[in-house]
Amino acid sequence: MKIDEIAKLVDGQVTGAPADDVYEVQKAFASDLMSDVLRFSMDETVLITGLCNNQTMRTSEMADLRVVVIGRDKQPDAEMIALAEEMGITIIKSRYSIFKISGILYGAGIKPLY
Amino acid sequence: MHYTFDIERGNFSDAGQASSSVKRTLKQLGVDAADIKRTVVALFEAEINAVAHAYGGRIDVDIDPEKIVMVVADQGPGIPDIELAMQEGWSTASAKVREMGYGAGMGLPNIKKNTDELKIDTTVGVGTTVTMTVYLR
């Protein structure tokens, strides 16, 4: 699934690095715990999280994530957006809860990481 | 090649910068992607540990064609029971650290999983030095 399609499904707004229109997301992982994100391979994976700070971006960079959905209507600040741009990570902001975002994407065919 | 970075206590805004810089260097050197991931995840966890628990410290990274050796040395409370600290889920992180998304008790287990050699020298009340080696494929 393309990044823009994910944004549309979760009624989200794209910020940070521009959405790569070639990149295909196959799987999702939902977590607010960044060490759990670092436990798994995040190839072709979107991270769904309510954690909205610089560490979300730094962890995503280490995990080779390209796209992160920030739920619960959290608003990334300018520093976090600048980091995302620098790291090539697209942020999708959504006002939906993590559960709702996960349900929508699962229903649309995105697979769980495990 | 040798790189040195300083660790500042409680500075979560910059925590991870050293790992980020090492990641860029390894990419430029054309190191295998899986080896980069193992190296930077281990270094990142150690960096976060030092920022979260210690009063300051230093990171030294040596890169050669066969291996990467990373030493994260902090001045801090030390680890009273390493066996317990190595257990998944065990954590002494503060509420502030947990708010940042850490403190799940996965730091040291993640480091062990991603490195080929791990040595922890710690003295309670003095500090901890974590030495991590990743052999390149």
gemmi code that builds the backbone of each chain (N, CA, C; Angstrom):
import gemmi

chains = {
    "A": [
        ("MET", (0.838, -1.191, 0.000), (0.000, 0.000, 0.000), (0.883, 1.254, 0.000)),
        ("LYS", (0.512, 2.208, -0.816), (1.302, 3.444, -0.910), (1.065, 4.338, 0.330)),
        ("ILE", (2.041, 5.183, 0.602), (1.958, 6.051, 1.794), (0.739, 6.982, 1.714)),
        ("ASP", (0.504, 7.538, 0.540), (-0.643, 8.443, 0.376), (-1.976, 7.748, 0.653)),
        ("GLU", (-2.041, 6.473, 0.285), (-3.257, 5.700, 0.515), (-3.481, 5.483, 2.020)),
        ("ILE", (-2.385, 5.233, 2.727), (-2.480, 5.078, 4.191), (-3.006, 6.380, 4.800)),
        ("ALA", (-2.431, 7.499, 4.357), (-2.842, 8.808, 4.886), (-4.337, 9.039, 4.668)),
        ("LYS", (-4.791, 8.650, 3.494), (-6.203, 8.834, 3.155), (-7.098, 7.974, 4.054)),
        ("LEU", (-6.684, 6.722, 4.254), (-7.480, 5.788, 5.059), (-7.627, 6.233, 6.518)),
        ("VAL", (-6.571, 6.854, 7.065), (-6.631, 7.252, 8.482), (-6.988, 8.735, 8.616)),
        ("ASP", (-7.451, 9.314, 7.496), (-7.813, 10.732, 7.459), (-6.662, 11.579, 8.007)),
        ("GLY", (-5.470, 11.243, 7.559), (-4.267, 11.858, 8.111), (-3.696, 12.973, 7.257)),
        ("GLN", (-2.768, 13.651, 7.878), (-2.090, 14.763, 7.215), (-0.605, 14.417, 7.134)),
        ("VAL", (-0.032, 14.573, 5.948), (1.371, 14.195, 5.755), (2.288, 15.364, 6.101)),
        ("THR", (3.328, 15.051, 6.910), (4.342, 16.059, 7.217), (5.704, 15.358, 7.276)),
        ("GLY", (6.749, 16.104, 7.593), (8.100, 15.518, 7.565), (8.556, 15.364, 6.129)),
        ("ALA", (9.243, 14.258, 5.826), (9.706, 14.038, 4.445), (8.507, 13.791, 3.528)),
        ("PRO", (8.555, 14.281, 2.299), (7.453, 14.040, 1.367), (7.220, 12.535, 1.159)),
        ("ALA", (5.965, 12.160, 0.952), (5.638, 10.742, 0.764), (6.272, 10.223, -0.523)),
        ("ASP", (7.026, 9.125, -0.397), (7.629, 8.470, -1.551), (6.498, 7.727, -2.280)),
        ("ASP", (6.224, 8.123, -3.529), (5.058, 7.520, -4.186), (5.345, 6.148, -4.804)),
        ("VAL", (6.572, 5.656, -4.591), (6.908, 4.322, -5.088), (6.925, 3.303, -3.936)),
        ("TYR", (7.239, 3.792, -2.751), (7.418, 2.907, -1.586), (6.118, 2.173, -1.241)),
        ("GLU", (6.237, 0.850, -1.087), (5.071, 0.015, -0.771), (5.157, -0.498, 0.663)),
        ("VAL", (4.146, -0.220, 1.456), (4.082, -0.721, 2.831), (3.295, -2.026, 2.837)),
        ("GLN", (3.871, -3.065, 3.456), (3.199, -4.366, 3.522), (2.693, -4.681, 4.919)),
        ("LYS", (3.431, -4.166, 5.931), (3.156, -4.576, 7.312), (3.064, -3.368, 8.236)),
        ("ALA", (2.493, -3.597, 9.434), (2.424, -2.524, 10.431), (2.792, -3.057, 11.802)),
        ("PHE", (3.310, -2.153, 12.613), (3.621, -2.471, 14.006), (3.151, -1.301, 14.837)),
        ("ALA", (2.356, -1.571, 15.887), (1.850, -0.495, 16.734), (2.515, -0.580, 18.102)),
        ("SER", (3.172, 0.505, 18.506), (3.844, 0.498, 19.812), (4.183, 1.908, 20.254)),
        ("ASP", (4.109, 2.121, 21.562), (4.621, 3.364, 22.137), (5.973, 3.110, 22.811)),
        ("LEU", (6.399, 1.864, 22.797), (7.674, 1.507, 23.424), (8.752, 1.393, 22.356)),
        ("MET", (9.719, 2.292, 22.412), (10.690, 2.369, 21.331), (11.667, 1.190, 21.331)),
        ("SER", (11.967, 0.629, 22.497), (12.856, -0.539, 22.516), (12.191, -1.744, 21.863)),
        ("ASP", (10.868, -1.812, 21.923), (10.169, -2.898, 21.233), (10.271, -2.709, 19.722)),
        ("VAL", (10.244, -1.464, 19.284), (10.388, -1.185, 17.848), (11.755, -1.677, 17.366)),
        ("LEU", (12.768, -1.540, 18.231), (14.130, -1.917, 17.839), (14.370, -3.426, 17.901)),
        ("ARG", (13.398, -4.171, 18.374), (13.574, -5.628, 18.490), (13.350, -6.352, 17.168)),
        ("PHE", (12.636, -5.702, 16.256), (12.201, -6.425, 15.060), (12.698, -5.774, 13.776)),
        ("SER", (12.669, -6.559, 12.705), (13.003, -6.013, 11.392), (11.803, -5.214, 10.895)),
        ("MET", (12.041, -4.003, 10.453), (10.946, -3.106, 10.071), (10.878, -2.871, 8.556)),
        ("ASP", (11.334, -3.866, 7.794), (11.282, -3.726, 6.335), (9.842, -3.572, 5.863)),
        ("GLU", (9.598, -2.651, 4.988), (8.271, -2.423, 4.378), (7.180, -2.282, 5.440)),
        ("THR", (7.552, -1.684, 6.569), (6.635, -1.609, 7.708), (6.301, -0.168, 8.060)),
        ("VAL", (5.051, 0.065, 8.440), (4.662, 1.378, 8.967), (4.552, 1.242, 10.487)),
        ("LEU", (5.112, 2.218, 11.200), (4.968, 2.243, 12.664), (3.752, 3.096, 13.003)),
        ("ILE", (2.890, 2.549, 13.849), (1.735, 3.301, 14.346), (2.000, 3.573, 15.821)),
        ("THR", (2.026, 4.839, 16.205), (2.376, 5.155, 17.590), (1.677, 6.413, 18.087)),
        ("GLY", (1.574, 6.488, 19.419), (1.054, 7.706, 20.041), (2.195, 8.502, 20.652)),
        ("LEU", (3.418, 7.966, 20.520), (4.579, 8.663, 21.067), (5.036, 9.711, 20.057)),
        ("CYS", (4.971, 10.953, 20.465), (5.225, 12.037, 19.515), (6.343, 12.926, 20.035)),
        ("ASN", (7.580, 12.496, 19.835), (8.720, 13.329, 20.239), (9.939, 12.979, 19.374)),
        ("ASN", (11.054, 13.655, 19.648), (12.250, 13.425, 18.830), (12.691, 11.969, 18.850)),
        ("GLN", (12.456, 11.310, 19.983), (12.905, 9.931, 20.101), (12.130, 8.988, 19.177)),
        ("THR", (10.902, 9.375, 18.838), (10.150, 8.576, 17.862), (10.913, 8.582, 16.533)),
        ("MET", (11.453, 9.737, 16.182), (12.184, 9.859, 14.913), (13.542, 9.169, 14.983)),
        ("ARG", (14.237, 9.373, 16.106), (15.571, 8.757, 16.236), (15.462, 7.222, 16.208)),
        ("THR", (14.461, 6.710, 16.906), (14.262, 5.252, 16.906), (13.895, 4.777, 15.507)),
        ("SER", (13.030, 5.512, 14.843), (12.611, 5.139, 13.484), (13.808, 5.101, 12.543)),
        ("GLU", (14.712, 6.060, 12.736), (15.907, 6.095, 11.884), (16.741, 4.825, 12.099)),
        ("MET", (16.940, 4.459, 13.367), (17.728, 3.254, 13.673), (17.061, 2.003, 13.119)),
        ("ALA", (15.721, 2.002, 13.137), (14.965, 0.823, 12.698), (14.759, 0.790, 11.186)),
        ("ASP", (15.272, 1.801, 10.470), (15.097, 1.908, 9.009), (13.628, 2.060, 8.607)),
        ("LEU", (12.839, 2.702, 9.452), (11.438, 2.963, 9.097), (11.368, 4.152, 8.141)),
        ("ARG", (10.450, 4.068, 7.207), (10.288, 5.163, 6.246), (9.018, 5.969, 6.488)),
        ("VAL", (8.062, 5.349, 7.208), (6.783, 6.031, 7.431), (6.240, 5.714, 8.825)),
        ("VAL", (5.771, 6.768, 9.500), (5.256, 6.640, 10.865), (3.897, 7.321, 10.936)),
        ("VAL", (2.896, 6.604, 11.454), (1.591, 7.224, 11.693), (1.522, 7.618, 13.162)),
        ("ILE", (1.324, 8.903, 13.427), (1.182, 9.395, 14.797), (-0.315, 9.549, 15.064)),
        ("GLY", (-0.828, 8.778, 16.013), (-2.260, 8.798, 16.293), (-2.631, 9.699, 17.458)),
        ("ARG", (-3.872, 9.587, 17.877), (-4.405, 10.309, 19.047), (-4.279, 11.823, 18.926)),
        ("ASP", (-4.229, 12.302, 17.697), (-4.191, 13.741, 17.430), (-2.983, 14.452, 18.056)),
        ("LYS", (-1.884, 13.725, 18.215), (-0.662, 14.348, 18.758), (-0.039, 15.202, 17.662)),
        ("GLN", (0.539, 16.303, 18.074), (1.095, 17.248, 17.106), (2.622, 17.301, 17.201)),
        ("PRO", (3.323, 16.840, 16.180), (4.784, 16.934, 16.205), (5.233, 18.398, 16.196)),
        ("ASP", (6.279, 18.713, 16.964), (6.759, 20.101, 16.960), (7.739, 20.305, 15.797)),
        ("ALA", (8.193, 21.555, 15.643), (9.038, 21.912, 14.492), (10.332, 21.104, 14.474)),
        ("GLU", (10.905, 20.853, 15.657), (12.168, 20.116, 15.732), (11.979, 18.667, 15.258)),
        ("MET", (10.859, 18.082, 15.665), (10.582, 16.693, 15.262), (10.352, 16.611, 13.748)),
        ("ILE", (9.657, 17.582, 13.204), (9.399, 17.596, 11.756), (10.713, 17.786, 10.981)),
        ("ALA", (11.578, 18.663, 11.515), (12.878, 18.890, 10.862), (13.710, 17.606, 10.876)),
        ("LEU", (13.661, 16.874, 11.999), (14.393, 15.604, 12.084), (13.863, 14.609, 11.052)),
        ("ALA", (12.533, 14.541, 10.949), (11.912, 13.617, 9.987), (12.357, 13.950, 8.559)),
        ("GLU", (12.395, 15.233, 8.257), (12.829, 15.653, 6.909), (14.270, 15.225, 6.656)),
        ("GLU", (15.109, 15.483, 7.663), (16.535, 15.151, 7.544), (16.737, 13.639, 7.372)),
        ("MET", (15.913, 12.859, 8.039), (16.067, 11.397, 8.024), (15.284, 10.722, 6.900)),
        ("GLY", (14.511, 11.502, 6.165), (13.732, 10.925, 5.072), (12.548, 10.101, 5.550)),
        ("ILE", (11.985, 10.499, 6.691), (10.843, 9.759, 7.251), (9.563, 10.579, 7.060)),
        ("THR", (8.545, 9.933, 6.498), (7.255, 10.603, 6.316), (6.399, 10.377, 7.560)),
        ("ILE", (5.847, 11.467, 8.089), (4.948, 11.370, 9.246), (3.520, 11.560, 8.736)),
        ("ILE", (2.622, 10.673, 9.192), (1.194, 10.878, 8.923), (0.530, 11.164, 10.273)),
        ("LYS", (-0.011, 12.355, 10.426), (-0.713, 12.715, 11.669), (-2.175, 12.324, 11.526)),
        ("SER", (-2.700, 11.635, 12.541), (-4.109, 11.255, 12.485), (-4.784, 11.545, 13.825)),
        ("ARG", (-6.025, 11.971, 13.752), (-6.743, 12.248, 15.007), (-7.349, 10.970, 15.578)),
        ("TYR", (-7.293, 9.873, 14.835), (-7.861, 8.612, 15.304), (-6.987, 7.980, 16.401)),
        ("SER", (-7.620, 7.094, 17.193), (-6.871, 6.346, 18.213), (-5.992, 5.295, 17.527)),
        ("ILE", (-5.024, 4.780, 18.270), (-4.121, 3.752, 17.732), (-4.931, 2.507, 17.343)),
        ("PHE", (-5.910, 2.182, 18.170), (-6.751, 1.004, 17.894), (-7.502, 1.180, 16.575)),
        ("LYS", (-8.068, 2.352, 16.389), (-8.835, 2.605, 15.162), (-7.923, 2.596, 13.921)),
        ("ILE", (-6.783, 3.244, 14.044), (-5.835, 3.271, 12.914), (-5.421, 1.836, 12.560)),
        ("SER", (-5.091, 1.071, 13.606), (-4.663, -0.320, 13.388), (-5.773, -1.119, 12.711)),
        ("GLY", (-7.001, -0.940, 13.185), (-8.145, -1.675, 12.625), (-8.385, -1.323, 11.164)),
        ("ILE", (-8.300, -0.051, 10.864), (-8.523, 0.394, 9.477), (-7.457, -0.210, 8.548)),
        ("LEU", (-6.206, -0.111, 8.965), (-5.129, -0.597, 8.090), (-5.156, -2.125, 7.972)),
        ("TYR", (-5.495, -2.797, 9.069), (-5.603, -4.263, 9.027), (-6.724, -4.665, 8.065)),
        ("GLY", (-7.838, -3.967, 8.176), (-8.982, -4.251, 7.308), (-8.677, -3.982, 5.844)),
        ("ALA", (-7.717, -3.092, 5.607), (-7.363, -2.738, 4.226), (-6.255, -3.639, 3.674)),
        ("GLY", (-5.837, -4.630, 4.479), (-4.897, -5.611, 3.947), (-3.465, -5.493, 4.445)),
        ("ILE", (-3.185, -4.513, 5.300), (-1.834, -4.425, 5.878), (-1.668, -5.554, 6.889)),
        ("LYS", (-0.540, -6.261, 6.791), (-0.317, -7.431, 7.652), (0.340, -7.036, 8.966)),
        ("PRO", (0.062, -7.817, 10.036), (0.808, -7.559, 11.272), (2.264, -7.992, 11.100)),
        ("LEU", (3.138, -7.418, 11.901), (4.558, -7.787, 11.802), (4.745, -9.265, 12.167)),
        ("TYR", (3.947, -9.734, 13.125), (3.940, -11.164, 13.468), (2.645, -11.530, 14.157)),
    ],
    "B": [
        ("MET", (39.342, 3.774, 11.848), (38.743, 5.085, 12.075), (38.220, 5.183, 13.492)),
        ("HIS", (38.438, 6.316, 14.092), (38.008, 6.468, 15.484), (37.096, 7.691, 15.630)),
        ("TYR", (36.015, 7.505, 16.342), (35.080, 8.610, 16.595), (34.781, 8.689, 18.083)),
        ("THR", (34.624, 9.923, 18.569), (34.292, 10.127, 19.984), (33.084, 11.055, 20.098)),
        ("PHE", (32.208, 10.734, 21.025), (31.026, 11.577, 21.273), (30.840, 11.741, 22.775)),
        ("ASP", (30.313, 12.879, 23.179), (30.006, 13.098, 24.596), (28.547, 12.772, 24.866)),
        ("ILE", (28.295, 12.304, 26.079), (26.907, 12.026, 26.479), (26.532, 13.003, 27.589)),
        ("GLU", (25.403, 13.654, 27.407), (24.947, 14.629, 28.388), (23.768, 14.051, 29.154)),
        ("ARG", (23.794, 14.169, 30.443), (22.742, 13.588, 31.281), (21.358, 14.155, 30.942)),
        ("GLY", (20.419, 13.283, 30.759), (19.021, 13.684, 30.605), (18.696, 14.454, 29.343)),
        ("ASN", (19.673, 14.570, 28.429), (19.398, 15.335, 27.202), (18.765, 14.419, 26.152)),
        ("PHE", (17.462, 14.219, 26.303), (16.765, 13.313, 25.393), (16.549, 13.917, 24.014)),
        ("SER", (16.642, 15.219, 23.960), (16.448, 15.868, 22.666), (17.560, 15.458, 21.689)),
        ("ASP", (18.778, 15.331, 22.220), (19.915, 14.985, 21.368), (20.299, 13.508, 21.456)),
        ("ALA", (19.701, 12.782, 22.388), (20.066, 11.375, 22.552), (19.836, 10.629, 21.249)),
        ("GLY", (20.846, 9.898, 20.827), (20.731, 9.173, 19.566), (21.540, 9.816, 18.444)),
        ("GLN", (22.071, 11.010, 18.719), (22.846, 11.692, 17.681), (24.115, 10.935, 17.311)),
        ("ALA", (24.763, 10.362, 18.319), (25.998, 9.617, 18.041), (25.683, 8.416, 17.146)),
        ("SER", (24.611, 7.700, 17.488), (24.229, 6.524, 16.695), (23.868, 6.929, 15.269)),
        ("SER", (23.196, 8.066, 15.180), (22.800, 8.585, 13.871), (24.036, 8.905, 13.019)),
        ("SER", (25.019, 9.519, 13.654), (26.247, 9.879, 12.955), (27.023, 8.624, 12.523)),
        ("VAL", (27.082, 7.622, 13.406), (27.774, 6.366, 13.076), (27.048, 5.669, 11.928)),
        ("LYS", (25.731, 5.727, 11.948), (24.954, 5.092, 10.883), (25.300, 5.704, 9.519)),
        ("ARG", (25.368, 7.027, 9.482), (25.710, 7.711, 8.224), (27.098, 7.298, 7.739)),
        ("THR", (28.051, 7.244, 8.676), (29.426, 6.866, 8.314), (29.462, 5.448, 7.740)),
        ("LEU", (28.782, 4.520, 8.409), (28.797, 3.115, 7.957), (28.151, 2.971, 6.581)),
        ("LYS", (27.109, 3.759, 6.349), (26.456, 3.747, 5.031), (27.432, 4.213, 3.964)),
        ("GLN", (28.138, 5.318, 4.274), (29.114, 5.860, 3.321), (30.230, 4.863, 3.026)),
        ("LEU", (30.577, 4.055, 4.051), (31.648, 3.069, 3.873), (31.159, 1.831, 3.120)),
        ("GLY", (29.856, 1.775, 2.881), (29.303, 0.646, 2.131), (29.186, -0.634, 2.943)),
        ("VAL", (29.064, -0.492, 4.263), (28.916, -1.663, 5.135), (27.556, -2.315, 4.872)),
        ("ASP", (27.507, -3.633, 4.969), (26.293, -4.416, 4.760), (25.141, -3.880, 5.631)),
        ("ALA", (23.947, -3.760, 5.041), (22.803, -3.127, 5.720), (22.436, -3.833, 7.030)),
        ("ALA", (22.516, -5.172, 7.046), (22.171, -5.910, 8.266), (23.183, -5.625, 9.378)),
        ("ASP", (24.462, -5.501, 8.993), (25.494, -5.182, 9.989), (25.309, -3.761, 10.520)),
        ("ILE", (24.913, -2.844, 9.641), (24.661, -1.463, 10.082), (23.533, -1.460, 11.116)),
        ("LYS", (22.477, -2.190, 10.788), (21.319, -2.209, 11.683), (21.708, -2.753, 13.062)),
        ("ARG", (22.428, -3.874, 13.090), (22.848, -4.473, 14.369), (23.691, -3.487, 15.169)),
        ("THR", (24.635, -2.851, 14.472), (25.552, -1.930, 15.140), (24.810, -0.741, 15.733)),
        ("VAL", (23.971, -0.119, 14.931), (23.352, 1.127, 15.400), (22.252, 0.881, 16.434)),
        ("VAL", (21.582, -0.271, 16.344), (20.563, -0.574, 17.372), (21.263, -0.767, 18.730)),
        ("ALA", (22.373, -1.501, 18.727), (23.115, -1.722, 19.975), (23.653, -0.402, 20.530)),
        ("LEU", (24.258, 0.391, 19.652), (24.832, 1.661, 20.103), (23.741, 2.610, 20.613)),
        ("PHE", (22.644, 2.643, 19.906), (21.523, 3.515, 20.275), (20.983, 3.142, 21.657)),
        ("GLU", (20.789, 1.859, 21.896), (20.285, 1.414, 23.200), (21.267, 1.791, 24.309)),
        ("ALA", (22.560, 1.624, 24.046), (23.562, 1.951, 25.060), (23.597, 3.464, 25.306)),
        ("GLU", (23.437, 4.204, 24.225), (23.435, 5.676, 24.328), (22.230, 6.129, 25.168)),
        ("ILE", (21.076, 5.559, 24.865), (19.861, 5.911, 25.609), (20.014, 5.526, 27.078)),
        ("ASN", (20.576, 4.338, 27.340), (20.807, 3.907, 28.727), (21.641, 4.935, 29.476)),
        ("ALA", (22.717, 5.388, 28.844), (23.619, 6.337, 29.509), (22.915, 7.677, 29.766)),
        ("VAL", (22.152, 8.145, 28.793), (21.428, 9.413, 28.968), (20.381, 9.262, 30.070)),
        ("ALA", (19.723, 8.096, 30.090), (18.623, 7.888, 31.031), (19.102, 7.664, 32.461)),
        ("HIS", (20.219, 6.972, 32.639), (20.596, 6.542, 33.987), (21.834, 7.234, 34.551)),
        ("ALA", (22.722, 7.738, 33.687), (24.013, 8.214, 34.189), (24.067, 9.742, 34.281)),
        ("TYR", (25.210, 10.240, 34.738), (25.372, 11.687, 34.916), (26.206, 12.303, 33.793)),
        ("GLY", (26.556, 11.494, 32.829), (27.385, 11.975, 31.721), (28.296, 10.854, 31.287)),
        ("GLY", (28.909, 11.015, 30.142), (29.796, 9.948, 29.699), (30.368, 10.197, 28.325)),
        ("ARG", (30.912, 9.125, 27.763), (31.632, 9.249, 26.508), (31.436, 7.988, 25.674)),
        ("ILE", (31.365, 8.211, 24.370), (31.246, 7.071, 23.458), (32.476, 7.058, 22.554)),
        ("ASP", (33.108, 5.912, 22.442), (34.227, 5.748, 21.507), (33.866, 4.644, 20.520)),
        ("VAL", (34.031, 4.948, 19.248), (33.708, 3.958, 18.212), (34.935, 3.763, 17.321)),
        ("ASP", (35.342, 2.517, 17.180), (36.455, 2.195, 16.274), (35.936, 1.303, 15.158)),
        ("ILE", (36.184, 1.751, 13.947), (35.715, 0.985, 12.788), (36.926, 0.508, 11.992)),
        ("ASP", (37.018, -0.796, 11.774), (38.035, -1.291, 10.846), (37.362, -2.285, 9.904)),
        ("PRO", (38.060, -2.791, 8.908), (37.379, -3.636, 7.912), (36.762, -4.916, 8.482)),
        ("GLU", (37.271, -5.401, 9.610), (36.739, -6.659, 10.171), (35.652, -6.456, 11.211)),
        ("LYS", (35.768, -5.362, 11.968), (34.837, -5.230, 13.102), (34.601, -3.781, 13.507)),
        ("ILE", (33.557, -3.609, 14.300), (33.255, -2.312, 14.893), (33.241, -2.508, 16.405)),
        ("VAL", (34.038, -1.721, 17.087), (34.072, -1.798, 18.558), (33.538, -0.489, 19.119)),
        ("MET", (32.528, -0.607, 19.975), (31.892, 0.585, 20.554), (32.009, 0.514, 22.068)),
        ("VAL", (32.512, 1.588, 22.655), (32.647, 1.640, 24.112), (31.831, 2.815, 24.631)),
        ("VAL", (30.836, 2.514, 25.452), (30.020, 3.567, 26.055), (30.345, 3.580, 27.550)),
        ("ALA", (31.039, 4.619, 27.988), (31.494, 4.695, 29.378), (30.782, 5.848, 30.075)),
        ("ASP", (30.106, 5.544, 31.170), (29.400, 6.619, 31.872), (29.836, 6.748, 33.321)),
        ("GLN", (29.602, 7.953, 33.851), (29.729, 8.154, 35.292), (28.291, 8.121, 35.803)),
        ("GLY", (28.001, 7.135, 36.625), (26.611, 7.007, 37.042), (26.445, 6.073, 38.218)),
        ("PRO", (25.235, 5.606, 38.431), (24.945, 4.790, 39.613), (25.492, 3.366, 39.523)),
        ("GLY", (25.892, 2.926, 38.313), (26.317, 1.544, 38.146), (25.121, 0.603, 38.149)),
        ("ILE", (25.389, -0.679, 37.881), (24.300, -1.675, 37.842), (24.544, -2.675, 38.982)),
        ("PRO", (23.702, -2.662, 40.027), (23.948, -3.540, 41.181), (23.832, -5.028, 40.835)),
        ("ASP", (22.936, -5.386, 39.927), (22.722, -6.801, 39.613), (22.603, -6.960, 38.093)),
        ("ILE", (23.716, -7.298, 37.453), (23.724, -7.364, 35.980), (22.788, -8.452, 35.454)),
        ("GLU", (22.760, -9.581, 36.160), (21.895, -10.682, 35.721), (20.428, -10.230, 35.627)),
        ("LEU", (20.020, -9.462, 36.626), (18.654, -8.941, 36.653), (18.452, -7.916, 35.523)),
        ("ALA", (19.453, -7.068, 35.326), (19.364, -6.032, 34.290), (19.307, -6.634, 32.885)),
        ("MET", (19.860, -7.848, 32.739), (19.853, -8.502, 31.426), (18.505, -9.161, 31.124)),
        ("GLN", (17.654, -9.265, 32.128), (16.350, -9.919, 31.924), (15.402, -8.988, 31.175)),
        ("GLU", (14.724, -9.552, 30.183), (13.744, -8.756, 29.431), (12.652, -8.280, 30.378)),
        ("GLY", (12.355, -6.993, 30.323), (11.261, -6.449, 31.134), (11.704, -5.817, 32.441)),
        ("TRP", (12.948, -6.081, 32.852), (13.433, -5.484, 34.100), (13.924, -4.063, 33.816)),
        ("SER", (13.451, -3.101, 34.572), (13.878, -1.728, 34.336), (13.826, -0.908, 35.610)),
        ("THR", (14.753, 0.035, 35.747), (14.725, 0.979, 36.871), (14.509, 2.398, 36.342)),
        ("ALA", (14.017, 2.494, 35.098), (13.878, 3.818, 34.456), (12.861, 4.700, 35.183)),
        ("SER", (13.129, 5.992, 35.156), (12.242, 6.969, 35.797), (10.993, 7.193, 34.949)),
        ("ALA", (10.021, 7.862, 35.545), (8.789, 8.183, 34.819), (9.101, 9.025, 33.583)),
        ("LYS", (10.075, 9.928, 33.699), (10.438, 10.799, 32.575), (10.980, 9.961, 31.398)),
        ("VAL", (11.811, 8.998, 31.743), (12.388, 8.127, 30.713), (11.277, 7.325, 30.035)),
        ("ARG", (10.319, 6.858, 30.823), (9.209, 6.080, 30.269), (8.337, 6.938, 29.354)),
        ("GLU", (8.183, 8.192, 29.726), (7.415, 9.109, 28.871), (8.064, 9.282, 27.503)),
        ("MET", (9.384, 9.123, 27.463), (10.099, 9.263, 26.190), (10.003, 7.999, 25.331)),
        ("GLY", (9.354, 6.962, 25.862), (9.174, 5.738, 25.076), (10.169, 4.644, 25.415)),
        ("TYR", (10.954, 4.875, 26.490), (11.945, 3.864, 26.891), (11.580, 3.309, 28.256)),
        ("GLY", (12.485, 2.498, 28.802), (12.238, 1.943, 30.128), (11.373, 0.697, 30.084)),
        ("ALA", (11.367, 0.021, 28.931), (10.583, -1.215, 28.823), (11.402, -2.421, 29.287)),
        ("GLY", (12.651, -2.165, 29.657), (13.493, -3.273, 30.103), (14.017, -4.106, 28.947)),
        ("MET", (14.139, -3.496, 27.784), (14.622, -4.233, 26.614), (16.002, -3.757, 26.154)),
        ("GLY", (16.550, -2.739, 26.812), (17.811, -2.140, 26.358), (18.961, -3.124, 26.309)),
        ("LEU", (19.340, -3.649, 27.471), (20.476, -4.579, 27.496), (20.195, -5.868, 26.712)),
        ("PRO", (18.980, -6.447, 26.826), (18.709, -7.624, 25.977), (18.840, -7.304, 24.484)),
        ("ASN", (18.399, -6.134, 24.071), (18.545, -5.755, 22.662), (20.014, -5.619, 22.269)),
        ("ILE", (20.817, -5.074, 23.176), (22.252, -4.925, 22.894), (22.886, -6.314, 22.729)),
        ("LYS", (22.553, -7.205, 23.633), (23.129, -8.564, 23.584), (22.761, -9.266, 22.274)),
        ("LYS", (21.505, -9.102, 21.899), (21.005, -9.762, 20.682), (21.713, -9.260, 19.421)),
        ("ASN", (22.105, -8.001, 19.425), (22.633, -7.391, 18.201), (24.160, -7.337, 18.108)),
        ("THR", (24.839, -7.790, 19.162), (26.302, -7.738, 19.136), (26.895, -9.141, 19.170)),
        ("ASP", (28.136, -9.253, 18.708), (28.815, -10.552, 18.775), (29.513, -10.731, 20.111)),
        ("GLU", (29.989, -9.619, 20.662), (30.607, -9.672, 21.993), (30.081, -8.504, 22.805)),
        ("LEU", (29.793, -8.777, 24.081), (29.310, -7.724, 24.974), (30.001, -7.873, 26.315)),
        ("LYS", (30.610, -6.778, 26.774), (31.283, -6.801, 28.076), (30.753, -5.621, 28.883)),
        ("ILE", (30.329, -5.890, 30.097), (29.824, -4.814, 30.951), (30.685, -4.747, 32.210)),
        ("ASP", (31.369, -3.627, 32.379), (32.136, -3.392, 33.612), (31.388, -2.333, 34.395)),
        ("THR", (31.006, -2.662, 35.608), (30.217, -1.691, 36.365), (30.613, -1.673, 37.835)),
        ("THR", (30.615, -0.484, 38.405), (30.879, -0.322, 39.834), (29.781, 0.557, 40.401)),
        ("VAL", (29.081, 0.037, 41.384), (27.974, 0.793, 41.977), (28.500, 2.115, 42.556)),
        ("GLY", (27.829, 3.186, 42.171), (28.207, 4.508, 42.668), (29.297, 5.180, 41.844)),
        ("VAL", (29.861, 4.476, 40.872), (30.953, 5.041, 40.061), (30.556, 5.160, 38.587)),
        ("GLY", (30.121, 4.054, 38.006), (29.724, 4.119, 36.604), (29.774, 2.777, 35.912)),
        ("THR", (29.430, 2.813, 34.638), (29.345, 1.588, 33.839), (30.041, 1.796, 32.500)),
        ("THR", (30.795, 0.789, 32.089), (31.389, 0.816, 30.756), (30.892, -0.410, 29.992)),
        ("VAL", (30.243, -0.133, 28.874), (29.706, -1.203, 28.040), (30.555, -1.276, 26.770)),
        ("THR", (31.153, -2.433, 26.527), (31.984, -2.609, 25.332), (31.283, -3.602, 24.403)),
        ("MET", (30.992, -3.137, 23.195), (30.222, -3.955, 22.246), (31.025, -4.149, 20.961)),
        ("THR", (31.070, -5.369, 20.494), (31.793, -5.637, 19.245), (30.855, -6.295, 18.238)),
        ("VAL", (30.904, -5.770, 17.027), (30.155, -6.372, 15.923), (31.168, -6.757, 14.857)),
        ("TYR", (31.210, -8.038, 14.511), (32.098, -8.483, 13.438), (31.371, -8.337, 12.103)),
        ("LEU", (32.050, -7.734, 11.150), (31.408, -7.479, 9.857), (31.439, -8.733, 8.995)),
        ("ARG", (30.346, -8.927, 8.261), (30.240, -10.139, 7.436), (31.022, -9.991, 6.143)),
    ],
}
model = gemmi.Model(1)
for chain_id, residues in chains.items():
    chain = gemmi.Chain(chain_id)
    for i, (resn, *xyz) in enumerate(residues, 1):
        res = gemmi.Residue()
        res.name, res.seqid = resn, gemmi.SeqId(i, " ")
        for name, pos in zip(("N", "CA", "C"), xyz):
            atom = gemmi.Atom()
            atom.name, atom.element = name, gemmi.Element(name[0])
            atom.pos, atom.b_iso = gemmi.Position(*pos), 0.0
            res.add_atom(atom)
        chain.add_residue(res)
    model.add_chain(chain)
structure = gemmi.Structure()
structure.add_model(model)
structure.setup_entities()
